[in-house]
Each structure stands twice: as structure tokens, then as C-alpha cells.
Amino acid sequence: MRTLILTVVLTVLLVVPAFSKADESDLRLSIAAPEASFARQKTRHGITTVRYASRTGLWTTTQWPLVFRIESKTAIGFVAKRSEGKEREAMVLTDPDECFHLGSLLSDLMPPIFDFTCTSEDETYIEVQTEKFDVFKQFDNETTGNDAIRAELVDDKFSDPTPRNTPYLNLFGEANPKPVGPKTGGRPPPDPGDPGPFEPDELDGYGYGVDDDLSSFVLIADVGGARVFDENFDLDPTVIRNMAGFINTVSAEDLDGKSQTALTASMHILAGVFEPIAIIDTDTDNPSFDYAIRVDSGEVVNFNLDEPYPPDAPGAANAFYDELLSQYYPVRVMIRAVLVNGEAPKFIEDMNGDGRFTAHDVAAAGYQIISNEVVTVLTLTHENLLTISADSKCPPRTFIHGDLDDNGSRGMLPACILTAGSARQRRAPR
């Protein structure tokens, strides 16, 4: 075990036994949950992809676990660096000159010098801070994790041009477009000179972009708010958001039962994180169709329903909403993840123009890939379609009422009426 202390500014602690020096990282990324039927491995252009198959699985759009495991047999240890009341930590994977530098960990706080005897920074590392739980509207620990990244996990103000750190829509002709997708909890700061009142910014470490506790992680999904679109819901097909900021918990194992140093990144999937965004118009001028829908910036689809518009009464809207949701559920969602050396990008661009966003695009943008890529395709349906309830089922937060035919009206949606003492049932689908 090696320990180096610079008492005035920095502290470093290697908390695992030193392994023999490795010229290259042996980092392995896997998906621990949800369960897969089997996995296949393929290497292309130097990047290995492990694809997990879950052909018989079915998940709802919320309340399920997505857990990644990061393992290395040759990792050197964990480094903690403190400066100006801030702490940054990293899992060091390789150090060819056996002289710790890692100045880039604190490059935004002080000059990038760590060990004055080192001539340069040659380490490969994952910036990581163990974290109990991040979720919207719960203030995060301000002294640990990357505070500069945490400050960016707050909804920005709507501005041009795209991409923005938060997806916005302006479907109602209002002065200020509204953020859509999952709840992130944060608020942008007020305009200078605006008297308010304002609530304080909620630095909860939860939102779109790079994760403040595992900033080397890239998480890609092809659904909902992960995609980049303008306020009119028109898609930019060349770029997508890093969704790693929705990781809730990061934990570490100094040495596990297989003589590996390991990290676990866990997400408790909440509403909207991996959920398609649908705009519904219930008042169209088309004489052949009563309704129109647009899902995830796709084409407008006109349709009719078998269920009539329900009266305002508990439970009356259930069949109506179920039929609306059945227009686009179940949905297939592809999730990809990979790790890079240092800090990951906020956005991933389609560098080769093939219409997909993969680890190859991350590498082509200049980032050093330090793990294999993992991929899984999950079938998701909405909880309402699996639930029996005497109450009226409420529409999901990503089910948005809008005017799709420009006739000046978006119609009405039935009210969500809840009664006291009612119950819901949900059975596992077979």
C-alpha cells in the first residue's frame, strides 16, 4: 500500500493493495440488472461490445433497477484529492511511470500539479465518488463529487441554439418553453434584476448530462428526453444526451471475492427517464379521424378509438386512456454504456453519420475508451396497461396535450379522479 500526503492542499490515499503495473486497463463493464437471457460479445475496430438479450422480459416505464458493474483485477487504487474545501476522487487503473500526477482531477480549482516530481500526467482513471443516493429535489453533499458537474445538472434557461442541457417544448404558445421528460428538480438561476421571489437552486446531482459522482460514465438511450429536439418537437438526429446524470447510487469494493476492485452504479428508474414522449390532439379537423398522436418526434398519426370519450366519474377514463397508451406501447428501448478516461461528454454526436450513437462515436470525438461497451434492448410498457383500478388512471407525465393540426384547439383529456380507500392491482404479465 502506497500513501502520499501533501498536507497543505492535497491528500491521496490508496486503499487497496497495489497490483503489478499494467500497461493497459483490464476494465470490464457489465449489466447486473435487469436480468438477461444471454450475452454475446463482438469486437469491432478495437472496441468490444457485449450485447445482453432479454427477449422474454417486460418492464414498465418506472420502478425497476438498471445496475452496472465495473471490475478490474489490475486497478492500482483509489485517490482522494482535496482543495478549496472540495474533494475529488478517482479509481486509478494504470500509472506507467509509477508517479502520481492526476492534476486534471482538480484542474478547474487549481493549477494542474499534483506530484511535483512527476513530469506529466500519464494515469488512466475513472473519476468516481461513492454516493448514497441522488434523486430530484434532494440536496446533494456539496463537498464530495465533482461540484462543477453538479452545477450543470440543473435545468438551464431555454436558449438557442440546441443542444441544451434539458429538453424543452412550447406547445401552448407560451412565452417560456417548459422542460419535459423526467423530473430533475433543479431550477435555473433568476435573471439579473428580477425581484423574484425564487427558491434556491436545487443542486441535487440528478439530471441530464455527466454524473457528478461517476463522471467517466457514458449512458445512451434512444428514447424520450435522451434525444435532442427543439421547442416544436422536431428532432436533431445528429446528437443525443448523456443520461448518466440519472445514476442514483455509486458504491465501491476495494477487493471482492474474485480479487477484483469493483464499482457498482445503480439507477432506480423513475417516470420519464426511459419513456417515450407522446403528444396527443383530441380535437382534429380531419373528418375521418377523431385523434392524432406524435411519438418521439415521429410522424403525426391519425386514428380513431373504440372507447368513447368518458364522463367525469371515477374509473370512467380507464378504458379510454388504456386505448390511447396502446397506440404506442409496448416500446423497445436500446440502452448503451461505456467508460472513458477522465470526464465523459455531455452530448454524444453521430460522428460517422450512420444514424446510431455508440462507443465508436465517443472514440471518434477524441475520448479514450477504457472499457468494453454494453448494450441491451428492453421491452417497456406503461404501468397503467397492467393495472386494474377503480380510480381513473392518470396520464403519464410524458403524455402531453397539444395541437397537432394547427386548428387552434387541442381538445380535452378526461379528468383524473381519485377516491379515498380505493385499491389497484397489477399482475405479472405472462
C-alpha positions in Angstrom: 0.0 0.0 0.0 1.4 3.4 -1.0 0.4 6.6 0.7 1.3 10.2 -0.4 0.2 13.2 1.6 0.6 16.9 0.6 -0.7 18.4 3.8 -1.5 21.9 2.7 -3.6 21.3 -0.3 -3.9 17.6 -1.3 -4.4 14.3 0.3 -4.1 10.9 -1.5 -4.9 7.6 -0.1 -4.5 4.3 -1.9 -6.9 2.0 -0.1 -6.3 -1.3 -1.9 -3.2 -3.4 -2.2 -1.0 -2.4 -5.1 -1.2 -4.8 -8.0 1.6 -5.2 -10.6 1.7 -2.3 -13.0 -0.4 -2.8 -16.2 0.3 -1.0 -19.4 -3.4 -1.2 -20.4 -6.6 -1.2 -18.4 -8.4 -4.5 -18.0 -11.6 -2.7 -17.0 -14.8 -4.8 -17.6 -18.2 -3.3 -17.7 -21.3 -5.5 -17.3 -25.1 -5.1 -16.7 -26.0 -6.7 -13.4 -29.7 -5.8 -13.7 -32.2 -6.2 -15.3 -31.6 -9.9 -15.9 -30.7 -11.1 -19.4 -31.4 -14.4 -21.2 -27.8 -14.5 -22.5 -25.0 -12.2 -23.7 -23.0 -12.1 -26.9 -19.6 -10.5 -27.4 -18.2 -8.8 -30.6 -15.1 -6.8 -31.2 -15.1 -4.2 -34.0 -12.4 -1.6 -34.7 -10.8 -2.2 -31.3 -13.9 -1.8 -29.2 -15.6 -4.9 -27.6 -19.4 -4.8 -27.3 -21.3 -7.1 -25.0 -24.9 -7.4 -26.1 -27.4 -8.6 -23.5 -30.6 -10.3 -24.8 -33.8 -10.0 -22.8 -36.3 -11.4 -25.3 -38.9 -12.6 -22.8 -38.7 -9.7 -20.4 -41.2 -6.9 -19.9 -40.7 -3.8 -17.8 -42.8 -0.9 -17.0 -41.6 2.7 -17.6 -40.8 3.2 -14.0 -39.7 1.5 -10.7 -37.2 -1.1 -12.0 -33.4 -1.4 -11.5 -30.7 -0.7 -14.0 -27.4 -1.7 -12.4 -23.9 -1.6 -14.0 -20.8 -3.3 -12.5 -17.3 -2.1 -13.3 -14.5 -4.6 -12.4 -10.7 -4.6 -12.7 -8.0 -7.1 -11.4 -5.2 -4.7 -12.1 -6.5 -1.4 -10.7 -4.0 0.4 -8.5 -6.3 2.0 -6.0 -8.5 5.0 -5.1 -7.2 8.5 -4.9 -8.8 11.4 -3.0 -7.7 15.0 -3.7 -8.9 18.0 -1.7 -8.6 21.7 -2.5 -10.5 24.8 -1.5 -13.0 22.8 0.5 -13.8 20.5 -2.4 -13.0 16.8 -2.8 -12.5 14.8 -5.9 -11.8 11.1 -6.1 -10.7 8.6 -8.7 -10.1 4.9 -9.3 -6.7 4.7 -10.8 -6.4 2.0 -13.4 -2.8 2.4 -14.8 0.2 4.5 -13.9 3.0 3.7 -16.4 5.7 5.9 -14.7 4.6 5.0 -11.2 4.4 8.6 -10.2 1.0 10.0 -9.3 0.1 13.3 -11.0 -3.7 13.4 -11.7 -3.7 17.1 -11.9 -6.7 17.1 -14.2 -8.9 16.0 -11.3 -8.6 19.5 -9.8 -7.8 21.4 -13.0 -10.8 23.7 -12.5 -9.8 24.5 -8.9 -6.0 25.0 -9.1 -3.1 24.6 -11.4 -2.9 21.0 -12.7 0.1 19.9 -10.5 -0.1 17.0 -8.1 3.2 15.4 -7.5 6.0 17.9 -8.2 8.4 15.1 -9.1 6.2 13.9 -12.0 7.0 15.3 -15.4 3.5 14.6 -16.8 0.1 13.0 -16.1 0.1 9.6 -17.7 -2.5 7.9 -15.4 -5.7 6.2 -16.7 -8.5 6.7 -14.2 -12.2 6.8 -13.6 -13.4 9.9 -11.7 -15.7 8.4 -9.1 -17.1 9.3 -5.7 -19.2 6.8 -3.7 -22.7 8.2 -3.2 -25.5 7.1 -1.0 -28.4 8.3 -3.2 -29.1 11.1 -5.7 -32.7 12.0 -6.7 -34.5 15.1 -7.7 -35.2 17.8 -5.1 -32.9 16.2 -2.5 -29.8 18.4 -2.0 -26.5 16.6 -2.6 -23.4 16.7 -0.5 -21.6 19.8 -1.8 -18.1 18.8 -0.6 -17.8 15.5 -2.4 -18.2 14.5 -6.1 -17.5 17.0 -8.9 -19.2 20.2 -7.9 -18.6 21.8 -11.3 -20.6 18.9 -12.9 -23.2 19.0 -10.2 -23.9 22.7 -11.0 -24.7 21.7 -14.6 -27.3 19.1 -13.6 -29.8 21.9 -13.1 -32.3 22.9 -15.8 -30.8 25.6 -17.9 -32.8 28.5 -19.2 -34.3 27.9 -22.6 -31.9 29.4 -25.2 -30.8 29.0 -28.8 -29.2 27.1 -30.4 -29.7 23.5 -29.5 -28.5 21.3 -27.9 -29.5 22.4 -24.4 -28.8 20.5 -21.2 -32.6 20.0 -20.8 -35.3 19.2 -23.5 -37.9 21.9 -23.9 -41.3 22.1 -25.6 -43.5 25.1 -26.3 -46.8 23.6 -27.5 -49.1 26.1 -25.9 -47.8 29.4 -27.4 -46.4 30.5 -24.0 -43.6 33.0 -23.6 -41.3 30.4 -21.8 -40.9 26.9 -23.2 -41.2 24.2 -20.5 -38.8 21.4 -19.7 -40.1 17.9 -20.4 -39.2 14.3 -19.7 -38.2 13.1 -16.2 -38.3 15.3 -13.2 -34.8 16.7 -12.4 -35.7 19.0 -9.6 -33.2 21.8 -10.4 -34.1 25.3 -11.4 -32.1 27.9 -13.4 -30.9 31.0 -11.6 -33.2 34.1 -11.9 -32.4 36.8 -14.4 -30.4 39.7 -13.0 -32.6 42.4 -11.6 -35.7 40.2 -11.4 -37.1 40.7 -7.9 -38.3 37.1 -7.5 -39.3 35.6 -5.2 -37.2 32.5 -6.1 -36.5 29.2 -4.4 -32.8 28.3 -4.2 -31.3 26.2 -6.9 -31.6 22.5 -6.1 -28.1 21.1 -6.5 -29.3 17.5 -6.3 -26.8 15.9 -8.5 -29.6 14.4 -10.7 -30.4 15.3 -14.2 -29.4 15.2 -17.9 -25.6 15.0 -18.6 -22.5 13.8 -17.0 -22.9 12.2 -13.5 -21.1 14.2 -10.8 -20.2 11.0 -8.9 -19.1 8.9 -11.8 -18.1 11.4 -14.5 -16.3 8.9 -16.7 -19.6 7.1 -17.5 -21.4 7.4 -20.8 -25.1 6.2 -20.9 -27.0 6.4 -24.1 -30.7 5.7 -24.8 -32.8 6.1 -27.9 -36.0 7.3 -26.3 -37.8 10.4 -24.9 -35.8 13.2 -23.3 -32.5 11.4 -24.1 -32.9 12.7 -27.7 -32.3 16.3 -28.7 -35.3 18.2 -30.2 -36.3 21.9 -30.5 -39.3 23.5 -28.8 -41.6 22.4 -31.7 -40.6 18.7 -31.1 -38.5 18.5 -34.2 -35.6 16.1 -33.8 -31.9 16.8 -34.3 -30.7 13.4 -35.5 -27.0 14.2 -35.2 -26.7 14.3 -31.4 -28.1 12.7 -28.2 -27.8 13.3 -24.5 -25.6 11.5 -22.0 -28.1 10.1 -19.4 -25.5 9.2 -16.8 -26.6 12.0 -14.6 -29.7 9.9 -13.6 -27.5 7.4 -11.7 -28.7 7.3 -8.1 -26.0 5.3 -6.2 -22.3 4.6 -6.7 -20.6 2.1 -4.4 -17.1 0.6 -4.3 -15.5 -2.7 -3.4 -11.8 -2.4 -2.6 -11.2 -6.1 -3.2 -14.1 -8.5 -4.0 -14.2 -12.3 -3.7 -12.6 -12.6 -7.2 -9.6 -10.4 -6.3 -11.1 -7.5 -8.2 -11.6 -3.9 -7.4 -15.1 -3.1 -8.4 -17.7 -0.3 -8.7 -21.4 -0.5 -8.9 -23.6 2.2 -10.5 -27.3 1.8 -9.8 -30.3 3.6 -11.2 -33.8 3.3 -9.8 -35.8 4.1 -13.0 -38.3 6.9 -12.4 -41.1 8.2 -14.6 -39.8 9.7 -17.9 -36.2 8.5 -17.7 -36.7 5.9 -20.4 -40.1 6.8 -21.5 -41.3 8.0 -25.0 -42.8 11.5 -25.2 -46.2 11.5 -26.9 -48.3 14.5 -27.9 -52.0 13.8 -28.3 -54.6 16.0 -30.0 -58.2 15.1 -29.2 -59.7 17.8 -31.5 -58.7 17.5 -35.1 -60.3 18.9 -38.3 -59.8 15.6 -40.1 -63.3 14.3 -40.9 -62.1 10.7 -40.9 -60.2 10.7 -37.6 -61.0 12.0 -34.1 -57.5 11.9 -32.7 -53.9 12.5 -33.7 -50.7 11.5 -32.0 -47.0 12.2 -32.4 -44.5 10.0 -30.5 -40.8 10.9 -30.0 -40.7 13.5 -32.8 -42.0 11.0 -35.3 -44.7 11.5 -37.9 -48.2 12.6 -36.9 -50.5 9.6 -36.9 -54.3 10.0 -37.1 -56.6 7.4 -35.5 -59.9 6.6 -34.0 -60.8 4.9 -30.7 -63.3 2.2 -30.0 -63.8 3.7 -26.5 -65.9 6.9 -26.4 -64.8 10.0 -24.6 -65.7 9.1 -20.9 -67.8 11.1 -18.5 -66.2 12.7 -15.4 -66.5 9.8 -12.9 -64.1 7.6 -11.0 -62.8 4.8 -13.3 -64.6 6.1 -16.4 -61.4 7.2 -18.1 -59.6 3.9 -17.7 -60.5 2.1 -20.9 -60.1 5.4 -22.8 -56.6 6.0 -21.5 -55.6 2.4 -22.0 -56.5 2.5 -25.6 -54.6 5.8 -26.1 -51.5 4.3 -24.5 -51.8 1.1 -26.6 -51.3 3.3 -29.7 -47.5 3.3 -28.9 -46.9 0.8 -26.1 -45.1 -1.6 -25.7 -42.0 0.1 -26.9 -38.4 -1.2 -27.5 -35.7 0.9 -25.8 -32.0 0.4 -26.6 -29.5 1.3 -23.8 -25.8 1.5 -24.3 -23.0 2.3 -21.8 -19.2 2.7 -21.9 -16.4 4.3 -19.8 -13.9 6.9 -20.9 -10.7 8.1 -19.3 -11.4 11.3 -17.3 -14.6 13.2 -17.8 -17.3 12.0 -20.3 -19.1 14.2 -22.8 -22.5 15.8 -22.1 -23.7 15.0 -25.6 -22.7 12.2 -28.0 -22.6 13.1 -31.7 -23.1 10.8 -34.6 -19.6 11.2 -35.8 -19.8 8.6 -38.7 -23.3 9.6 -39.8 -24.8 6.1 -39.6 -27.8 7.2 -37.6 -26.7 5.4 -34.4 -24.9 6.6 -31.2 -22.3 4.1 -30.0 -18.9 3.9 -28.3 -17.3 4.3 -31.7 -18.8 7.8 -31.9 -17.5 8.6 -28.4 -14.0 7.5 -29.5 -14.2 9.4 -32.8 -14.9 12.5 -30.8 -11.5 12.2 -29.1 -12.4 10.4 -25.9 -10.2 7.4 -24.8 -12.4 4.3 -24.3 -11.2 2.4 -21.3 -13.9 -0.4 -21.0 -16.0 -2.6 -23.2 -19.3 -1.3 -24.4 -22.6 -2.9 -23.1 -25.9 -2.9 -25.0 -29.3 -4.1 -24.0 -32.7 -3.8 -25.7 -35.7 -3.8 -23.3 -39.4 -4.0 -24.0 -41.3 -1.5 -21.9 -45.0 -1.0 -21.4 -46.8 1.5 -19.2 -47.9 0.6 -15.7 -51.5 1.7 -16.5 -51.8 -1.0 -19.1 -51.0 -3.7 -16.4 -53.1 -2.1 -13.6 -56.7 -2.7 -12.6 -58.1 0.2 -10.6 -61.4 1.6 -9.6 -60.0 5.1 -9.8 -59.4 6.9 -13.0 -55.9 6.2 -14.3 -53.9 9.4 -14.6 -52.0 10.0 -17.8 -48.2 9.7 -17.6 -46.1 12.9 -17.3 -44.7 12.3 -20.8 -48.2 12.2 -22.3 -48.7 15.8 -23.4 -51.7 17.5 -24.8 -51.0 19.6 -27.9 -52.4 21.0 -31.2 -51.0 18.8 -34.0 -53.1 20.0 -36.9 -52.8 23.8 -36.2 -56.5 24.3 -35.9 -56.1 26.3 -32.7 -57.5 23.6 -30.5 -56.0 20.6 -28.7 -59.3 19.4 -27.3 -59.7 17.9 -23.9 -58.5 14.9 -21.9 -60.6 13.3 -19.2 -60.0 14.3 -15.6 -58.0 12.1 -13.3 -60.4 11.4 -10.4 -59.1 9.7 -7.3 -61.3 8.4 -4.5 -60.5 7.6 -0.9 -59.9 3.9 0.1 -59.6 2.5 -3.4 -57.1 -0.1 -4.5 -55.0 -1.0 -7.5 -54.0 -4.5 -8.7 -51.2 -5.4 -11.0 -50.4 -8.9 -12.1 -47.1 -10.1 -13.7 -47.7 -10.5 -17.5 -47.3 -14.0 -18.9 
